[in-house]
């Protein structure tokens, strides 16, 4: 597979804002407004702290903000739609007025997605690939928003790991398109840390190029995840350098967007990797 096929140029319309893929790796900054996320739960739980952190992520070079109000860490406790919205609403009302970059909402509930889209959110990021809540695809299609569809499952029993991931994502893509989501507004995510053992996560990272066969941009989220902790026996606060390493490996495999907690160091690493891997696709002096 040549580099041109790995890094395709594409413009994604995000309800009035745009994302330009291919010239460089885009950085999605994580904003958790939860008390119990595995990495930074409680740190940005109040609206004021969340807005301050959002401003920091943007100043460090985030291209997208991904905001979530329900922890999806292993063993997490699901919360009601009412609780999720009570955490999101005060932050989103301010973010959509002040944020110059697309805002992605990390939710698995169509009811929450619809309310957030009404407020002006640009992207829906669904950890169940539109396959858990039957209304999610309809909502995305009705609002004309881009979607990030992630692979997930409730067990780790695979006979054909990559084949089953590809088939799951293909079903999600078909569901999205049938519901009115435009093909050029679909992004796929292999779901590192979701429904996979440590060894399976590593195999997926090793074989990321195979996801490009679906023909859609790829997002990779490995920041601070347990695959690092389990492999290197590191606590969450010591996983930055391994997170960067996995992100760069992803970029070398054609990943278009990396989802991270620590924007600035990942941004620097991505820019350097892009100079080697994407130079022919864009301006060599882009920063």
ABEGO torsion letter per residue (X at the ends): XBAAAABBBBBBBBGGBBBBBGABBBBBBBBBBBAABAAABGAAABAAAAAAAAAAAAAAGBABBBBBABBABBGBBBBBAAAAAAAAAAAAAAAAAABABBBBBBBABAAAAAAAAAAGBABBBBAAGGAABAAAAAAAAAAGBBBBBBBBBABABBABAAAAAAAAAAAAAAAAAAAGBBAAABBBBAGBGBGBBAAAAAAAAAAAAAAAAAGBBBBBBABGBAAAAAAAGBBAAAAAAAAAAAAAAAAAAGBABBBBABAAAAAAAAAAAAAAAAAAABBAABX
